Amino acid sequence: MASSPVNLKTCHARSNSLPSRPHPAITQLDEHLRRLRASESGSSSSLSICHKLSGLQDVHDSVDKLLQLTLTQRAFVQEHHQKWAEELSDGSLRLLDLCSIAKDALSQTKECTHDLQSIMRRKRGDEMALKNEVRKYFSSRKVIRKAIQKALKGMESMCADKKHESLALVSMLREVEAATLAVFESLLSYLAGAKSKSKSSSWSLVSKLVHPKRVASAVEVIETNELEMLETALHSLDNQKTRKSEYSTHFENVQNFVGRLESSIEDLEERLECLFRLLIKTRVSLLNIFNH
């Protein structure tokens, strides 16, 4: 997923489409891309992904400003090449499709999480009703996960390296596409759940949060995948046979996990919706330039 940074000086030396001194909009876009690349190694928590989505918003906001410049539009017209014009157009459409898939996955996860929260409030003392709802939750999540895994598999062909173009604008827009794909991969992987991590290691942190005598560090909590943590706790709630007092304590903590996840999903939805609108603007701008 990683892409090498655009060397603006090299690109400008090879193309007369842009001035030798970078326009402030180009410098700003390059800076936002640099910051986004620096965040790629972040944790799998919703907080980390929200930070990446915010960085991606800055990137695409800069792209929109760049595409509105007369010098940008002139450069595309002067060096118009049908092949990369189609690639950039198709790429913008792929990003919109992936964003829509992520939005749907978030919405569906939010819905089944809300249903789980509702039954926990209404059927607090009904252990059997709760276990049925937990199984229903996992059934819904299985459908969501299957759609996400299909999307992730389809992303593999999108990440193939493209041939270097002499036009700096094309190189930058391709890097933006690669950076966007990387963030979408992080988001979709978060929503699918980190299945590669063992249940025992996942449960170790859950145990620290559930049992007051076991303390989890602030860093551990912040960097934890909330969805994975909740689902590990739900598996335990569904499978363990505990005394009533222990079940009650466990129930309270699982309910807190659900509430925390709902809040995280709302934050992700808000940022993803803003990004979706920016992706639409980028696609419209590209189509207007190419059809000029």
GUTI-805218 format. One record per residue (C-alpha): residue number from 1; chain; residue in one letter; z, x, y. Coordinates in steps of 0.5 Angstrom, whole numbers. Layout:
<pt i="NUM" ch="A" aa="a" zz="Z" xx="X" yy="Y"/>
...
//
This chain:
<pt i="1" ch="A" aa="m" zz="0" xx="0" yy="0"/>
<pt i="2" ch="A" aa="a" zz="1" xx="6" yy="5"/>
<pt i="3" ch="A" aa="s" zz="-4" xx="8" yy="9"/>
<pt i="4" ch="A" aa="s" zz="-5" xx="14" yy="13"/>
<pt i="5" ch="A" aa="p" zz="-4" xx="14" yy="21"/>
<pt i="6" ch="A" aa="v" zz="-10" xx="13" yy="25"/>
<pt i="7" ch="A" aa="n" zz="-12" xx="20" yy="29"/>
<pt i="8" ch="A" aa="l" zz="-14" xx="17" yy="35"/>
<pt i="9" ch="A" aa="k" zz="-16" xx="24" yy="38"/>
<pt i="10" ch="A" aa="t" zz="-21" xx="25" yy="32"/>
<pt i="11" ch="A" aa="c" zz="-24" xx="18" yy="32"/>
<pt i="12" ch="A" aa="h" zz="-25" xx="18" yy="40"/>
<pt i="13" ch="A" aa="a" zz="-29" xx="25" yy="39"/>
<pt i="14" ch="A" aa="r" zz="-33" xx="22" yy="33"/>
<pt i="15" ch="A" aa="s" zz="-35" xx="16" yy="37"/>
<pt i="16" ch="A" aa="n" zz="-37" xx="14" yy="44"/>
<pt i="17" ch="A" aa="s" zz="-35" xx="7" yy="44"/>
<pt i="18" ch="A" aa="l" zz="-28" xx="9" yy="47"/>
<pt i="19" ch="A" aa="p" zz="-26" xx="13" yy="53"/>
<pt i="20" ch="A" aa="s" zz="-23" xx="20" yy="51"/>
<pt i="21" ch="A" aa="r" zz="-17" xx="18" yy="54"/>
<pt i="22" ch="A" aa="p" zz="-14" xx="12" yy="50"/>
<pt i="23" ch="A" aa="h" zz="-13" xx="5" yy="54"/>
<pt i="24" ch="A" aa="p" zz="-6" xx="3" yy="54"/>
<pt i="25" ch="A" aa="a" zz="-7" xx="-2" yy="49"/>
<pt i="26" ch="A" aa="i" zz="-9" xx="3" yy="44"/>
<pt i="27" ch="A" aa="t" zz="-3" xx="7" yy="45"/>
<pt i="28" ch="A" aa="q" zz="1" xx="1" yy="45"/>
<pt i="29" ch="A" aa="l" zz="-2" xx="-1" yy="38"/>
<pt i="30" ch="A" aa="d" zz="-1" xx="6" yy="35"/>
<pt i="31" ch="A" aa="e" zz="6" xx="6" yy="37"/>
<pt i="32" ch="A" aa="h" zz="8" xx="-1" yy="34"/>
<pt i="33" ch="A" aa="l" zz="4" xx="1" yy="28"/>
<pt i="34" ch="A" aa="r" zz="8" xx="8" yy="28"/>
<pt i="35" ch="A" aa="r" zz="15" xx="4" yy="28"/>
<pt i="36" ch="A" aa="l" zz="12" xx="-1" yy="23"/>
<pt i="37" ch="A" aa="r" zz="11" xx="5" yy="18"/>
<pt i="38" ch="A" aa="a" zz="18" xx="8" yy="19"/>
<pt i="39" ch="A" aa="s" zz="21" xx="1" yy="17"/>
<pt i="40" ch="A" aa="e" zz="17" xx="1" yy="10"/>
<pt i="41" ch="A" aa="s" zz="22" xx="4" yy="6"/>
<pt i="42" ch="A" aa="g" zz="28" xx="-1" yy="8"/>
<pt i="43" ch="A" aa="s" zz="32" xx="-5" yy="3"/>
<pt i="44" ch="A" aa="s" zz="30" xx="-12" yy="0"/>
<pt i="45" ch="A" aa="s" zz="34" xx="-16" yy="4"/>
<pt i="46" ch="A" aa="s" zz="32" xx="-22" yy="8"/>
<pt i="47" ch="A" aa="l" zz="35" xx="-18" yy="14"/>
<pt i="48" ch="A" aa="s" zz="30" xx="-12" yy="13"/>
<pt i="49" ch="A" aa="i" zz="24" xx="-17" yy="12"/>
<pt i="50" ch="A" aa="c" zz="25" xx="-20" yy="18"/>
<pt i="51" ch="A" aa="h" zz="25" xx="-14" yy="22"/>
<pt i="52" ch="A" aa="k" zz="19" xx="-12" yy="19"/>
<pt i="53" ch="A" aa="l" zz="16" xx="-19" yy="21"/>
<pt i="54" ch="A" aa="s" zz="18" xx="-18" yy="28"/>
<pt i="55" ch="A" aa="g" zz="15" xx="-11" yy="28"/>
<pt i="56" ch="A" aa="l" zz="9" xx="-14" yy="25"/>
<pt i="57" ch="A" aa="q" zz="9" xx="-19" yy="31"/>
<pt i="58" ch="A" aa="d" zz="9" xx="-14" yy="36"/>
<pt i="59" ch="A" aa="v" zz="3" xx="-10" yy="32"/>
<pt i="60" ch="A" aa="h" zz="-2" xx="-17" yy="32"/>
<pt i="61" ch="A" aa="d" zz="0" xx="-19" yy="39"/>
<pt i="62" ch="A" aa="s" zz="-2" xx="-12" yy="41"/>
<pt i="63" ch="A" aa="v" zz="-9" xx="-13" yy="37"/>
<pt i="64" ch="A" aa="d" zz="-10" xx="-19" yy="41"/>
<pt i="65" ch="A" aa="k" zz="-9" xx="-16" yy="47"/>
<pt i="66" ch="A" aa="l" zz="-14" xx="-10" yy="45"/>
<pt i="67" ch="A" aa="l" zz="-19" xx="-15" yy="43"/>
<pt i="68" ch="A" aa="q" zz="-19" xx="-19" yy="49"/>
<pt i="69" ch="A" aa="l" zz="-21" xx="-12" yy="53"/>
<pt i="70" ch="A" aa="t" zz="-28" xx="-12" yy="56"/>
<pt i="71" ch="A" aa="l" zz="-29" xx="-5" yy="53"/>
<pt i="72" ch="A" aa="t" zz="-27" xx="-7" yy="46"/>
<pt i="73" ch="A" aa="q" zz="-32" xx="-13" yy="46"/>
<pt i="74" ch="A" aa="r" zz="-37" xx="-8" yy="49"/>
<pt i="75" ch="A" aa="a" zz="-36" xx="-3" yy="43"/>
<pt i="76" ch="A" aa="f" zz="-36" xx="-8" yy="38"/>
<pt i="77" ch="A" aa="v" zz="-43" xx="-10" yy="41"/>
<pt i="78" ch="A" aa="q" zz="-46" xx="-3" yy="42"/>
<pt i="79" ch="A" aa="e" zz="-44" xx="-1" yy="35"/>
<pt i="80" ch="A" aa="h" zz="-44" xx="-7" yy="31"/>
<pt i="81" ch="A" aa="h" zz="-45" xx="-6" yy="24"/>
<pt i="82" ch="A" aa="q" zz="-46" xx="-12" yy="19"/>
<pt i="83" ch="A" aa="k" zz="-42" xx="-9" yy="13"/>
<pt i="84" ch="A" aa="w" zz="-36" xx="-8" yy="17"/>
<pt i="85" ch="A" aa="a" zz="-36" xx="-14" yy="21"/>
<pt i="86" ch="A" aa="e" zz="-36" xx="-18" yy="15"/>
<pt i="87" ch="A" aa="e" zz="-30" xx="-14" yy="12"/>
<pt i="88" ch="A" aa="l" zz="-26" xx="-15" yy="18"/>
<pt i="89" ch="A" aa="s" zz="-28" xx="-22" yy="18"/>
<pt i="90" ch="A" aa="d" zz="-26" xx="-23" yy="11"/>
<pt i="91" ch="A" aa="g" zz="-20" xx="-19" yy="12"/>
<pt i="92" ch="A" aa="s" zz="-17" xx="-23" yy="17"/>
<pt i="93" ch="A" aa="l" zz="-18" xx="-29" yy="13"/>
<pt i="94" ch="A" aa="r" zz="-15" xx="-26" yy="7"/>
<pt i="95" ch="A" aa="l" zz="-9" xx="-25" yy="11"/>
<pt i="96" ch="A" aa="l" zz="-9" xx="-32" yy="13"/>
<pt i="97" ch="A" aa="d" zz="-9" xx="-34" yy="6"/>
<pt i="98" ch="A" aa="l" zz="-3" xx="-30" yy="4"/>
<pt i="99" ch="A" aa="c" zz="1" xx="-32" yy="10"/>
<pt i="100" ch="A" aa="s" zz="0" xx="-39" yy="8"/>
<pt i="101" ch="A" aa="i" zz="2" xx="-37" yy="1"/>
<pt i="102" ch="A" aa="a" zz="8" xx="-34" yy="3"/>
<pt i="103" ch="A" aa="k" zz="10" xx="-40" yy="8"/>
<pt i="104" ch="A" aa="d" zz="9" xx="-45" yy="2"/>
<pt i="105" ch="A" aa="a" zz="13" xx="-41" yy="-3"/>
<pt i="106" ch="A" aa="l" zz="19" xx="-40" yy="3"/>
<pt i="107" ch="A" aa="s" zz="18" xx="-48" yy="4"/>
<pt i="108" ch="A" aa="q" zz="19" xx="-49" yy="-4"/>
<pt i="109" ch="A" aa="t" zz="25" xx="-45" yy="-4"/>
<pt i="110" ch="A" aa="k" zz="28" xx="-48" yy="1"/>
<pt i="111" ch="A" aa="e" zz="27" xx="-55" yy="-2"/>
<pt i="112" ch="A" aa="c" zz="30" xx="-53" yy="-8"/>
<pt i="113" ch="A" aa="t" zz="36" xx="-49" yy="-5"/>
<pt i="114" ch="A" aa="h" zz="37" xx="-55" yy="-1"/>
<pt i="115" ch="A" aa="d" zz="37" xx="-60" yy="-7"/>
<pt i="116" ch="A" aa="l" zz="42" xx="-55" yy="-10"/>
<pt i="117" ch="A" aa="q" zz="47" xx="-55" yy="-4"/>
<pt i="118" ch="A" aa="s" zz="46" xx="-63" yy="-4"/>
<pt i="119" ch="A" aa="i" zz="48" xx="-64" yy="-11"/>
<pt i="120" ch="A" aa="m" zz="54" xx="-58" yy="-10"/>
<pt i="121" ch="A" aa="r" zz="57" xx="-62" yy="-4"/>
<pt i="122" ch="A" aa="r" zz="56" xx="-69" yy="-8"/>
<pt i="123" ch="A" aa="k" zz="58" xx="-67" yy="-15"/>
<pt i="124" ch="A" aa="r" zz="63" xx="-62" yy="-14"/>
<pt i="125" ch="A" aa="g" zz="68" xx="-63" yy="-20"/>
<pt i="126" ch="A" aa="d" zz="62" xx="-65" yy="-24"/>
<pt i="127" ch="A" aa="e" zz="61" xx="-59" yy="-28"/>
<pt i="128" ch="A" aa="m" zz="55" xx="-62" yy="-33"/>
<pt i="129" ch="A" aa="a" zz="51" xx="-65" yy="-27"/>
<pt i="130" ch="A" aa="l" zz="52" xx="-58" yy="-23"/>
<pt i="131" ch="A" aa="k" zz="49" xx="-55" yy="-29"/>
<pt i="132" ch="A" aa="n" zz="43" xx="-60" yy="-30"/>
<pt i="133" ch="A" aa="e" zz="42" xx="-58" yy="-22"/>
<pt i="134" ch="A" aa="v" zz="42" xx="-51" yy="-24"/>
<pt i="135" ch="A" aa="r" zz="37" xx="-51" yy="-29"/>
<pt i="136" ch="A" aa="k" zz="33" xx="-56" yy="-25"/>
<pt i="137" ch="A" aa="y" zz="33" xx="-50" yy="-19"/>
<pt i="138" ch="A" aa="f" zz="31" xx="-45" yy="-24"/>
<pt i="139" ch="A" aa="s" zz="25" xx="-49" yy="-27"/>
<pt i="140" ch="A" aa="s" zz="22" xx="-50" yy="-20"/>
<pt i="141" ch="A" aa="r" zz="23" xx="-43" yy="-18"/>
<pt i="142" ch="A" aa="k" zz="19" xx="-41" yy="-24"/>
<pt i="143" ch="A" aa="v" zz="13" xx="-45" yy="-22"/>
<pt i="144" ch="A" aa="i" zz="14" xx="-41" yy="-15"/>
<pt i="145" ch="A" aa="r" zz="15" xx="-35" yy="-18"/>
<pt i="146" ch="A" aa="k" zz="8" xx="-36" yy="-22"/>
<pt i="147" ch="A" aa="a" zz="4" xx="-37" yy="-16"/>
<pt i="148" ch="A" aa="i" zz="7" xx="-31" yy="-12"/>
<pt i="149" ch="A" aa="q" zz="6" xx="-26" yy="-18"/>
<pt i="150" ch="A" aa="k" zz="-1" xx="-29" yy="-18"/>
<pt i="151" ch="A" aa="a" zz="-2" xx="-27" yy="-11"/>
<pt i="152" ch="A" aa="l" zz="1" xx="-20" yy="-12"/>
<pt i="153" ch="A" aa="k" zz="-4" xx="-19" yy="-17"/>
<pt i="154" ch="A" aa="g" zz="-9" xx="-21" yy="-13"/>
<pt i="155" ch="A" aa="m" zz="-7" xx="-16" yy="-7"/>
<pt i="156" ch="A" aa="e" zz="-9" xx="-10" yy="-11"/>
<pt i="157" ch="A" aa="s" zz="-16" xx="-11" yy="-10"/>
<pt i="158" ch="A" aa="m" zz="-15" xx="-12" yy="-3"/>
<pt i="159" ch="A" aa="c" zz="-11" xx="-5" yy="-2"/>
<pt i="160" ch="A" aa="a" zz="-17" xx="-1" yy="-4"/>
<pt i="161" ch="A" aa="d" zz="-18" xx="5" yy="1"/>
<pt i="162" ch="A" aa="k" zz="-24" xx="4" yy="5"/>
<pt i="163" ch="A" aa="k" zz="-29" xx="9" yy="7"/>
<pt i="164" ch="A" aa="h" zz="-28" xx="12" yy="14"/>
<pt i="165" ch="A" aa="e" zz="-31" xx="9" yy="20"/>
<pt i="166" ch="A" aa="s" zz="-33" xx="13" yy="26"/>
<pt i="167" ch="A" aa="l" zz="-31" xx="7" yy="30"/>
<pt i="168" ch="A" aa="a" zz="-24" xx="8" yy="32"/>
<pt i="169" ch="A" aa="l" zz="-23" xx="0" yy="33"/>
<pt i="170" ch="A" aa="v" zz="-25" xx="-1" yy="26"/>
<pt i="171" ch="A" aa="s" zz="-20" xx="4" yy="23"/>
<pt i="172" ch="A" aa="m" zz="-15" xx="1" yy="27"/>
<pt i="173" ch="A" aa="l" zz="-16" xx="-6" yy="25"/>
<pt i="174" ch="A" aa="r" zz="-16" xx="-3" yy="18"/>
<pt i="175" ch="A" aa="e" zz="-10" xx="0" yy="18"/>
<pt i="176" ch="A" aa="v" zz="-7" xx="-6" yy="21"/>
<pt i="177" ch="A" aa="e" zz="-9" xx="-10" yy="15"/>
<pt i="178" ch="A" aa="a" zz="-6" xx="-5" yy="11"/>
<pt i="179" ch="A" aa="a" zz="0" xx="-5" yy="14"/>
<pt i="180" ch="A" aa="t" zz="0" xx="-13" yy="14"/>
<pt i="181" ch="A" aa="l" zz="-1" xx="-13" yy="7"/>
<pt i="182" ch="A" aa="a" zz="5" xx="-8" yy="6"/>
<pt i="183" ch="A" aa="v" zz="10" xx="-13" yy="9"/>
<pt i="184" ch="A" aa="f" zz="7" xx="-19" yy="6"/>
<pt i="185" ch="A" aa="e" zz="8" xx="-15" yy="-1"/>
<pt i="186" ch="A" aa="s" zz="15" xx="-14" yy="1"/>
<pt i="187" ch="A" aa="l" zz="16" xx="-21" yy="3"/>
<pt i="188" ch="A" aa="l" zz="13" xx="-24" yy="-3"/>
<pt i="189" ch="A" aa="s" zz="17" xx="-19" yy="-8"/>
<pt i="190" ch="A" aa="y" zz="23" xx="-22" yy="-5"/>
<pt i="191" ch="A" aa="l" zz="21" xx="-29" yy="-6"/>
<pt i="192" ch="A" aa="a" zz="20" xx="-27" yy="-13"/>
<pt i="193" ch="A" aa="g" zz="26" xx="-24" yy="-14"/>
<pt i="194" ch="A" aa="a" zz="27" xx="-17" yy="-16"/>
<pt i="195" ch="A" aa="k" zz="27" xx="-18" yy="-24"/>
<pt i="196" ch="A" aa="s" zz="26" xx="-10" yy="-25"/>
<pt i="197" ch="A" aa="k" zz="34" xx="-9" yy="-23"/>
<pt i="198" ch="A" aa="s" zz="38" xx="-10" yy="-29"/>
<pt i="199" ch="A" aa="k" zz="43" xx="-17" yy="-29"/>
<pt i="200" ch="A" aa="s" zz="49" xx="-12" yy="-30"/>
<pt i="201" ch="A" aa="s" zz="47" xx="-8" yy="-24"/>
<pt i="202" ch="A" aa="s" zz="46" xx="-15" yy="-20"/>
<pt i="203" ch="A" aa="w" zz="52" xx="-18" yy="-22"/>
<pt i="204" ch="A" aa="s" zz="56" xx="-12" yy="-20"/>
<pt i="205" ch="A" aa="l" zz="56" xx="-14" yy="-13"/>
<pt i="206" ch="A" aa="v" zz="56" xx="-21" yy="-14"/>
<pt i="207" ch="A" aa="s" zz="63" xx="-20" yy="-17"/>
<pt i="208" ch="A" aa="k" zz="65" xx="-16" yy="-11"/>
<pt i="209" ch="A" aa="l" zz="64" xx="-22" yy="-7"/>
<pt i="210" ch="A" aa="v" zz="66" xx="-27" yy="-11"/>
<pt i="211" ch="A" aa="h" zz="73" xx="-24" yy="-13"/>
<pt i="212" ch="A" aa="p" zz="77" xx="-22" yy="-7"/>
<pt i="213" ch="A" aa="k" zz="80" xx="-16" yy="-10"/>
<pt i="214" ch="A" aa="r" zz="74" xx="-13" yy="-11"/>
<pt i="215" ch="A" aa="v" zz="71" xx="-10" yy="-4"/>
<pt i="216" ch="A" aa="a" zz="64" xx="-9" yy="-3"/>
<pt i="217" ch="A" aa="s" zz="62" xx="-5" yy="3"/>
<pt i="218" ch="A" aa="a" zz="58" xx="-8" yy="9"/>
<pt i="219" ch="A" aa="v" zz="52" xx="-4" yy="8"/>
<pt i="220" ch="A" aa="e" zz="52" xx="-7" yy="0"/>
<pt i="221" ch="A" aa="v" zz="52" xx="-14" yy="3"/>
<pt i="222" ch="A" aa="i" zz="47" xx="-13" yy="8"/>
<pt i="223" ch="A" aa="e" zz="42" xx="-9" yy="4"/>
<pt i="224" ch="A" aa="t" zz="42" xx="-14" yy="-2"/>
<pt i="225" ch="A" aa="n" zz="37" xx="-19" yy="-4"/>
<pt i="226" ch="A" aa="e" zz="40" xx="-26" yy="-3"/>
<pt i="227" ch="A" aa="l" zz="36" xx="-29" yy="-7"/>
<pt i="228" ch="A" aa="e" zz="37" xx="-25" yy="-13"/>
<pt i="229" ch="A" aa="m" zz="44" xx="-25" yy="-12"/>
<pt i="230" ch="A" aa="l" zz="45" xx="-32" yy="-12"/>
<pt i="231" ch="A" aa="e" zz="41" xx="-33" yy="-18"/>
<pt i="232" ch="A" aa="t" zz="45" xx="-28" yy="-22"/>
<pt i="233" ch="A" aa="a" zz="51" xx="-32" yy="-20"/>
<pt i="234" ch="A" aa="l" zz="48" xx="-39" yy="-22"/>
<pt i="235" ch="A" aa="h" zz="46" xx="-36" yy="-29"/>
<pt i="236" ch="A" aa="s" zz="54" xx="-34" yy="-29"/>
<pt i="237" ch="A" aa="l" zz="56" xx="-41" yy="-27"/>
<pt i="238" ch="A" aa="d" zz="51" xx="-44" yy="-32"/>
<pt i="239" ch="A" aa="n" zz="53" xx="-40" yy="-38"/>
<pt i="240" ch="A" aa="q" zz="60" xx="-38" yy="-37"/>
<pt i="241" ch="A" aa="k" zz="66" xx="-42" yy="-40"/>
<pt i="242" ch="A" aa="t" zz="72" xx="-42" yy="-35"/>
<pt i="243" ch="A" aa="r" zz="78" xx="-45" yy="-34"/>
<pt i="244" ch="A" aa="k" zz="78" xx="-50" yy="-28"/>
<pt i="245" ch="A" aa="s" zz="82" xx="-46" yy="-23"/>
<pt i="246" ch="A" aa="e" zz="77" xx="-40" yy="-24"/>
<pt i="247" ch="A" aa="y" zz="71" xx="-45" yy="-24"/>
<pt i="248" ch="A" aa="s" zz="73" xx="-48" yy="-18"/>
<pt i="249" ch="A" aa="t" zz="73" xx="-41" yy="-14"/>
<pt i="250" ch="A" aa="h" zz="67" xx="-39" yy="-17"/>
<pt i="251" ch="A" aa="f" zz="64" xx="-45" yy="-15"/>
<pt i="252" ch="A" aa="e" zz="66" xx="-44" yy="-8"/>
<pt i="253" ch="A" aa="n" zz="63" xx="-37" yy="-7"/>
<pt i="254" ch="A" aa="v" zz="56" xx="-40" yy="-10"/>
<pt i="255" ch="A" aa="q" zz="56" xx="-45" yy="-5"/>
<pt i="256" ch="A" aa="n" zz="57" xx="-40" yy="0"/>
<pt i="257" ch="A" aa="f" zz="51" xx="-36" yy="-3"/>
<pt i="258" ch="A" aa="v" zz="47" xx="-42" yy="-2"/>
<pt i="259" ch="A" aa="g" zz="49" xx="-43" yy="5"/>
<pt i="260" ch="A" aa="r" zz="47" xx="-36" yy="6"/>
<pt i="261" ch="A" aa="l" zz="40" xx="-36" yy="3"/>
<pt i="262" ch="A" aa="e" zz="39" xx="-43" yy="7"/>
<pt i="263" ch="A" aa="s" zz="40" xx="-39" yy="13"/>
<pt i="264" ch="A" aa="s" zz="36" xx="-33" yy="11"/>
<pt i="265" ch="A" aa="i" zz="30" xx="-37" yy="9"/>
<pt i="266" ch="A" aa="e" zz="30" xx="-41" yy="16"/>
<pt i="267" ch="A" aa="d" zz="30" xx="-34" yy="20"/>
<pt i="268" ch="A" aa="l" zz="24" xx="-32" yy="15"/>
<pt i="269" ch="A" aa="e" zz="20" xx="-38" yy="16"/>
<pt i="270" ch="A" aa="e" zz="21" xx="-38" yy="24"/>
<pt i="271" ch="A" aa="r" zz="18" xx="-31" yy="24"/>
<pt i="272" ch="A" aa="l" zz="13" xx="-32" yy="19"/>
<pt i="273" ch="A" aa="e" zz="10" xx="-38" yy="23"/>
<pt i="274" ch="A" aa="c" zz="10" xx="-34" yy="29"/>
<pt i="275" ch="A" aa="l" zz="6" xx="-29" yy="25"/>
<pt i="276" ch="A" aa="f" zz="1" xx="-34" yy="23"/>
<pt i="277" ch="A" aa="r" zz="-1" xx="-36" yy="30"/>
<pt i="278" ch="A" aa="l" zz="-2" xx="-29" yy="32"/>
<pt i="279" ch="A" aa="l" zz="-7" xx="-28" yy="25"/>
<pt i="280" ch="A" aa="i" zz="-11" xx="-35" yy="27"/>
<pt i="281" ch="A" aa="k" zz="-12" xx="-32" yy="34"/>
<pt i="282" ch="A" aa="t" zz="-14" xx="-25" yy="32"/>
<pt i="283" ch="A" aa="r" zz="-19" xx="-29" yy="27"/>
<pt i="284" ch="A" aa="v" zz="-22" xx="-33" yy="33"/>
<pt i="285" ch="A" aa="s" zz="-22" xx="-27" yy="37"/>
<pt i="286" ch="A" aa="l" zz="-26" xx="-23" yy="32"/>
<pt i="287" ch="A" aa="l" zz="-31" xx="-29" yy="30"/>
<pt i="288" ch="A" aa="n" zz="-32" xx="-30" yy="38"/>
<pt i="289" ch="A" aa="i" zz="-34" xx="-22" yy="38"/>
<pt i="290" ch="A" aa="f" zz="-38" xx="-22" yy="32"/>
<pt i="291" ch="A" aa="n" zz="-42" xx="-28" yy="34"/>
<pt i="292" ch="A" aa="h" zz="-43" xx="-26" yy="41"/>
//
